[in-house]
Amino acid sequence: MTRVAAIDCGTNSIRLLVADVTSPDSGSGAGSTGELVDLDRRMRIVRLGQDVDRTGRLAPEALERTFEACREYAAVIKEHGAERVLFVATSASRDAENRDEFVRGVLDILGVEPEVISGEQEAEFSFTGATKELPGQGSCLVVDIGGGSTEFVVGDDRVRAARSVDIGCVRLTERHLVKDGVVGDPPGAAGIAAMRADIEAALDLAERTVPLREPRTLVGLAGSVTTVAGIALGLDAYDSTAIHHSRISRAQVAEITERLLTATHAERAAIPVMHPGRVDVIGAGALILLAIMERADAAEVVVSEHDILDGIAWRAAREG
């Protein structure tokens, strides 16, 4: 057994998982795939990707929010005595001119250098984290809808095709729904149409590499998907146990997307499962999910709370 800490730093959020990972050959009886047991799993909305699409740089205030979360995570990691720490940074830090400033700050606080991964690597981590607990599903399409990008992976017992495209809930919101520094309340029809056009173009690009219509099972990851699931389930508060492996129909996703895109900021904020950091970007995230389901002709999406973060933890244990 190895105690690891995995950190996933994306465009919108930074997340930590401290877990005990048992390898398949440890004799623990955990099964051929091993076992991952959570000790601490937490998330902070830091908007590292604030304005990156427009400026090409990480904003000073976004960096400070991220470093503040890193200081919190460093204390948690020390408290649990994790043997190995793996920090993975995704879309926003890939795109930024000043990413060296980000790397230095993380190294100073956590003592590890962030590994800035490609979209394809991000997709493989997501697939591993999402599918290890889904035996017998056959071919799966895993989609990880992030703040700056969305990853598509098709595979069964291994990854067969993967592609990352630059559509995410933060990127699309900032590009099409923000006017004079604020999101339309509610968003306007022209902005929604422009978002939809961007999404369809990105799906065309993804489909050159990944056979979106082939797999039997669609698995959806990350905060936009889990929030839509929580709304569909009618939860009074966010409940990861209820959301994990729930199945949400395309009709439900379509109804919720329409509701979110026509709601005011106050109406979205009042939804019980809504994280405050997702209020302005959830409409774009839901629209991405709906468009993927339509393109893949998926009747439902299997929602997974286990995603890239779990994939990072598995690799931290394997490579130590």
C-alpha positions in Angstrom: 0.0 0.0 0.0 1.2 3.5 -0.9 -0.2 6.8 0.5 -0.2 9.3 -2.3 -1.4 12.9 -2.9 -2.8 13.9 -6.3 -3.4 17.4 -7.3 -5.3 18.4 -10.5 -5.1 22.1 -11.3 -7.4 23.1 -14.2 -8.8 26.3 -15.6 -11.6 26.7 -13.1 -10.7 24.6 -10.1 -7.8 23.0 -8.2 -8.5 19.6 -6.5 -6.7 17.4 -4.0 -7.0 13.7 -3.4 -5.0 11.9 -0.6 -5.5 8.2 -0.9 -4.1 4.8 0.0 -3.4 2.8 -3.2 -3.0 -0.9 -3.1 -1.2 -2.4 -6.1 -2.6 -5.5 -7.8 0.3 -7.7 -6.7 0.3 -6.7 -3.1 -1.6 -9.8 -1.9 -4.3 -7.8 -0.3 -7.1 -9.5 -2.1 -8.2 -6.2 -3.6 -8.5 -7.7 -7.1 -6.5 -7.6 -10.3 -6.9 -3.8 -10.7 -5.8 -2.9 -7.1 -7.8 -0.5 -4.9 -7.9 3.2 -4.2 -9.2 4.3 -0.8 -9.9 8.0 -0.3 -8.6 9.7 2.8 -9.2 13.3 1.8 -10.8 14.7 -1.3 -11.5 18.5 -1.7 -11.9 21.2 -4.3 -11.4 24.9 -4.5 -12.6 27.2 -7.3 -9.7 29.5 -8.1 -10.3 30.5 -11.8 -6.6 30.1 -12.7 -7.7 30.6 -16.3 -9.3 34.0 -15.7 -8.9 35.9 -19.0 -6.3 33.6 -20.4 -8.2 33.2 -23.6 -8.1 37.0 -24.1 -4.7 37.9 -22.7 -2.6 34.8 -23.0 -1.3 35.3 -19.5 -2.2 34.1 -16.0 -3.6 37.1 -14.0 -1.8 38.0 -10.7 -5.0 37.6 -8.7 -5.7 34.2 -10.2 -2.2 33.1 -9.4 -2.6 34.2 -5.8 -5.9 32.4 -5.4 -4.2 29.3 -6.7 -1.2 29.6 -4.4 -3.5 30.1 -1.4 -5.2 26.8 -2.2 -1.8 25.2 -2.6 -0.8 26.4 0.9 -4.0 24.7 2.3 -3.3 21.5 0.4 0.3 21.4 1.6 -0.9 21.4 5.2 -3.4 18.5 4.4 -0.7 16.5 2.7 1.7 16.9 5.6 -1.1 16.0 8.1 -1.8 12.7 6.3 1.9 11.8 5.7 1.6 11.2 2.0 4.7 9.5 0.6 4.4 10.7 -3.0 2.9 13.9 -4.4 2.0 14.4 -8.1 0.8 17.8 -9.2 -0.7 17.9 -12.7 -1.7 21.2 -14.4 -3.9 21.3 -17.5 -5.4 23.7 -20.0 -4.9 27.2 -18.5 -1.2 26.7 -17.7 -0.6 25.1 -21.1 -1.8 28.2 -22.8 -0.2 30.9 -20.6 2.9 32.9 -21.6 3.9 33.3 -17.9 3.5 29.7 -16.8 7.0 29.7 -15.4 5.7 32.0 -12.6 3.1 29.5 -11.8 5.6 26.6 -11.8 7.9 28.5 -9.4 5.1 29.3 -7.0 3.9 25.7 -6.8 7.4 24.4 -6.3 8.0 26.9 -3.4 4.8 25.9 -1.6 4.5 22.1 -2.2 8.1 21.1 -3.0 7.1 19.5 -6.2 7.2 20.9 -9.7 3.8 20.8 -11.5 3.7 18.6 -14.5 2.1 20.6 -17.3 0.5 17.8 -19.4 -0.9 17.7 -22.9 -4.6 17.3 -23.7 -3.9 13.8 -24.8 -2.2 12.9 -21.5 -5.1 14.6 -19.7 -7.5 12.4 -21.5 -5.6 9.2 -20.6 -5.6 10.1 -16.9 -9.4 10.8 -17.1 -10.1 7.5 -18.7 -8.1 5.5 -16.1 -9.8 7.3 -13.2 -13.3 7.0 -14.7 -13.4 3.4 -15.9 -11.4 1.3 -13.4 -14.7 0.8 -11.5 -16.8 0.1 -14.6 -16.1 -3.5 -15.5 -18.1 -5.1 -18.3 -19.2 -1.8 -19.9 -17.5 -2.7 -23.2 -16.3 0.2 -25.3 -16.7 3.6 -23.5 -16.5 7.2 -24.6 -15.2 9.2 -21.6 -15.7 13.0 -21.8 -14.1 15.4 -19.3 -15.6 18.8 -19.6 -13.2 21.3 -18.0 -13.0 25.0 -17.7 -10.7 25.5 -20.7 -10.9 22.3 -22.7 -12.8 19.1 -23.1 -11.1 15.7 -23.4 -12.6 12.8 -25.4 -11.3 9.3 -24.9 -12.5 6.0 -26.4 -11.3 2.7 -25.1 -12.2 -0.6 -23.4 -9.4 -2.2 -21.4 -7.1 0.4 -22.8 -7.2 3.8 -24.5 -7.7 3.5 -28.3 -8.2 7.1 -29.3 -8.0 10.5 -27.5 -8.4 14.1 -28.3 -8.5 17.4 -26.4 -10.3 20.4 -27.9 -10.4 24.0 -26.6 -14.0 24.2 -25.5 -14.7 24.5 -21.8 -17.3 26.1 -19.6 -15.0 29.1 -18.6 -13.5 29.6 -22.0 -16.9 29.7 -23.8 -18.5 31.9 -21.1 -15.8 34.5 -21.3 -15.7 34.3 -25.1 -19.4 34.6 -25.8 -21.5 35.5 -22.7 -19.5 38.3 -21.0 -20.2 41.9 -21.9 -18.6 44.8 -20.0 -17.0 42.4 -17.6 -20.2 40.6 -16.5 -22.2 37.6 -17.8 -25.5 38.4 -19.4 -28.4 38.0 -16.8 -29.7 35.8 -18.4 -27.4 35.2 -21.3 -28.5 36.4 -24.7 -29.6 34.3 -27.6 -26.8 35.5 -29.8 -24.2 34.5 -27.3 -25.7 31.0 -26.8 -25.9 30.5 -30.6 -22.2 31.5 -30.9 -21.3 29.0 -28.1 -23.2 26.3 -29.9 -21.3 27.0 -33.1 -18.0 26.8 -31.3 -19.0 23.5 -29.7 -20.1 21.9 -33.0 -16.8 23.0 -34.7 -14.8 21.5 -31.8 -16.8 18.2 -32.1 -16.0 18.1 -35.8 -12.4 18.4 -34.8 -12.6 15.7 -32.1 -14.4 13.3 -34.4 -11.4 13.3 -36.8 -9.5 11.3 -34.1 -12.1 9.8 -31.8 -15.1 7.8 -33.0 -17.7 9.6 -30.9 -20.6 7.5 -32.3 -19.1 4.1 -31.8 -19.0 3.3 -28.1 -21.8 1.6 -26.2 -21.4 3.7 -23.0 -20.9 7.5 -22.5 -19.2 8.4 -19.2 -19.2 12.1 -18.2 -16.7 13.7 -15.8 -16.1 16.9 -13.9 -18.1 19.6 -12.3 -20.4 20.6 -15.1 -21.6 17.0 -15.5 -21.9 16.3 -11.8 -23.8 19.5 -11.2 -26.3 18.7 -14.0 -26.7 15.2 -12.5 -27.3 16.7 -9.0 -30.0 18.9 -10.5 -31.6 16.0 -12.4 -31.7 13.9 -9.2 -33.4 16.7 -7.4 -30.9 16.7 -4.5 -31.3 19.1 -1.6 -27.5 19.4 -1.3 -24.5 18.1 -3.3 -24.1 14.4 -2.5 -21.2 12.7 -4.3 -22.4 9.2 -3.3 -25.8 9.7 -4.9 -24.3 11.3 -8.0 -21.5 8.7 -8.6 -22.6 6.3 -11.3 -26.0 7.9 -11.7 -27.5 7.7 -15.2 -29.0 10.9 -16.6 -31.1 10.8 -19.8 -30.5 13.1 -22.8 -34.0 14.5 -22.3 -33.2 15.4 -18.7 -29.9 17.1 -19.9 -31.8 19.0 -22.6 -34.4 20.3 -20.1 -31.8 21.3 -17.5 -29.6 23.1 -20.2 -32.6 25.1 -21.3 -33.4 26.0 -17.8 -29.8 27.1 -16.9 -29.4 29.2 -20.1 -32.6 31.1 -19.5 -32.2 31.6 -15.8 -30.9 34.7 -14.1 -27.7 34.6 -11.9 -29.9 34.6 -8.8 -32.0 31.7 -10.0 -28.9 29.6 -10.8 -27.3 30.5 -7.5 -30.4 29.3 -5.7 -30.1 25.7 -7.0 -29.2 23.6 -4.0 -26.4 21.6 -5.6 -24.8 24.7 -7.3 -21.2 25.5 -6.2 -20.9 29.3 -6.1 -17.9 29.2 -8.4 -20.0 27.5 -11.1 -23.0 29.8 -11.2 -21.8 31.8 -14.2 -20.3 29.0 -16.2 -22.7 26.1 -15.7 -24.9 27.0 -18.6 -21.9 26.6 -21.0 -20.9 23.4 -19.4 -24.4 21.9 -19.7 -24.6 23.0 -23.4 -21.3 21.2 -24.1 -22.7 18.0 -22.5 -25.9 18.2 -24.4 -24.1 18.7 -27.7 -21.9 15.7 -27.1 -24.8 13.5 -26.3 -26.6 14.6 -29.5 -23.5 14.0 -31.6 -22.8 10.6 -30.0 -26.5 9.7 -30.2 -26.3 8.7 -26.5 -29.6 8.1 -24.7 -27.9 8.6 -21.3 -24.7 9.6 -19.6 -23.1 7.6 -16.8 -21.8 10.2 -14.3 -18.5 9.5 -12.6 -17.1 11.3 -9.5 -13.9 9.5 -10.2 -11.9 11.2 -13.0 -8.5 12.7 -13.8 -7.7 13.1 -10.1 -8.0 9.4 -9.5 -6.0 8.7 -12.6 -3.2 10.9 -11.3 -3.3 9.0 -7.9 -3.0 5.7 -9.7 0.0 6.9 -11.6 1.7 8.4 -8.5 1.5 5.0 -6.8 2.6 3.1 -9.9 5.6 5.3 -10.7 6.9 5.8 -7.2 
